[in-house]
């Protein structure tokens, strides 16, 4: 997405990556739930399924506030590239980016050694 945003920016096209956390909606009200597959039991997907089924999955996002924030961002003269909405989204995105930076720093020596002048 970042590459596409940079490619189309000279044409006046903005990209907005909206990243909401769990938000209270009626989205799941009409879903048909497939039977759980045992191969997912010990995976993050299995953890989420159990949390949702037990009611332990925290839904902190307010749908109206989320929509309002999206409208403001879309209408902005210069919208942000990324729009994290809700504390759950902010925390998850921050953790993921921090981990990516940590992993990048771990291989800095190898990365720089691949240059012609190294």
PLY file of the C-alpha trace (Angstrom):
ply
format ascii 1.0
element vertex 118
property float x
property float y
property float z
element edge 117
property int vertex1
property int vertex2
end_header
0.00 0.00 0.00
2.85 2.36 0.79
4.37 1.80 -2.64
1.04 2.42 -4.39
0.50 5.61 -2.36
3.89 6.96 -3.45
3.30 5.94 -7.06
-0.08 7.70 -7.39
0.65 10.78 -5.25
2.04 12.80 -8.21
-1.38 12.40 -9.86
-3.14 13.97 -6.89
-4.42 10.64 -5.59
-4.32 10.16 -1.83
-4.38 6.77 -0.17
-5.82 6.29 3.28
-5.19 3.08 5.17
-7.91 2.87 7.82
-7.07 0.53 10.67
-9.92 0.30 13.17
-9.79 -1.87 16.23
-12.70 -4.06 17.27
-15.76 -1.83 16.94
-19.28 -2.36 18.21
-21.50 -3.04 15.18
-24.07 -5.63 14.18
-21.63 -7.07 11.63
-21.50 -10.55 13.15
-25.22 -10.79 13.88
-26.04 -12.60 10.65
-22.88 -14.66 10.22
-23.01 -18.39 9.83
-20.23 -19.86 11.96
-18.40 -22.84 10.57
-17.46 -25.61 12.98
-13.99 -25.01 14.46
-11.16 -26.96 12.86
-8.82 -28.69 15.30
-5.75 -27.55 13.35
-6.49 -23.98 14.51
-6.84 -24.83 18.21
-3.33 -23.73 19.20
-3.07 -20.72 16.89
-3.90 -17.02 17.22
-7.02 -17.65 15.13
-8.12 -20.27 17.65
-7.49 -17.82 20.49
-9.68 -15.20 18.82
-12.43 -17.72 18.09
-12.53 -18.79 21.75
-12.49 -15.19 22.98
-15.37 -14.24 20.70
-17.37 -17.34 21.65
-16.87 -16.75 25.38
-17.58 -13.02 25.24
-14.03 -12.22 26.41
-13.10 -10.49 23.14
-12.90 -6.81 24.09
-14.80 -4.50 21.76
-13.81 -0.99 22.74
-14.48 0.91 19.52
-17.50 3.17 19.14
-18.97 2.87 15.62
-20.25 6.46 15.47
-16.90 7.91 16.60
-15.09 5.66 14.13
-17.28 6.83 11.23
-16.86 10.47 12.26
-13.06 10.11 12.34
-13.07 8.46 8.91
-15.19 11.26 7.40
-12.90 13.92 8.86
-9.82 12.15 7.51
-11.30 11.63 4.04
-12.37 15.28 3.86
-8.96 16.58 4.99
-6.88 18.62 2.56
-3.98 16.27 3.29
-5.31 13.06 4.81
-3.01 10.90 6.88
-1.69 7.79 5.19
-2.57 5.65 8.21
-5.54 6.18 10.46
-5.53 4.04 13.61
-8.94 4.12 15.29
-9.36 2.97 18.86
-6.99 2.07 21.65
-6.86 -1.59 20.58
-5.79 -0.64 17.06
-3.22 1.86 18.32
-1.70 -0.67 20.73
-1.59 -3.48 18.15
-0.10 -1.30 15.42
2.48 0.18 17.79
3.54 -3.29 18.96
3.83 -4.55 15.37
5.88 -1.56 14.21
8.14 -1.72 17.26
8.79 -5.40 16.57
9.52 -4.70 12.88
12.01 -2.01 13.87
13.67 -4.35 16.40
14.06 -7.03 13.73
15.45 -4.51 11.23
18.02 -3.25 13.73
19.13 -6.84 14.42
20.15 -7.27 10.78
21.62 -3.79 10.23
25.18 -5.10 9.81
24.12 -7.62 7.16
22.00 -5.01 5.36
24.80 -2.44 5.19
27.36 -5.06 4.17
25.42 -5.64 0.94
26.35 -2.18 -0.43
28.95 -1.85 -3.20
31.25 0.25 -1.02
31.26 -2.10 1.98
0 1
1 2
2 3
3 4
4 5
5 6
6 7
7 8
8 9
9 10
10 11
11 12
12 13
13 14
14 15
15 16
16 17
17 18
18 19
19 20
20 21
21 22
22 23
23 24
24 25
25 26
26 27
27 28
28 29
29 30
30 31
31 32
32 33
33 34
34 35
35 36
36 37
37 38
38 39
39 40
40 41
41 42
42 43
43 44
44 45
45 46
46 47
47 48
48 49
49 50
50 51
51 52
52 53
53 54
54 55
55 56
56 57
57 58
58 59
59 60
60 61
61 62
62 63
63 64
64 65
65 66
66 67
67 68
68 69
69 70
70 71
71 72
72 73
73 74
74 75
75 76
76 77
77 78
78 79
79 80
80 81
81 82
82 83
83 84
84 85
85 86
86 87
87 88
88 89
89 90
90 91
91 92
92 93
93 94
94 95
95 96
96 97
97 98
98 99
99 100
100 101
101 102
102 103
103 104
104 105
105 106
106 107
107 108
108 109
109 110
110 111
111 112
112 113
113 114
114 115
115 116
116 117
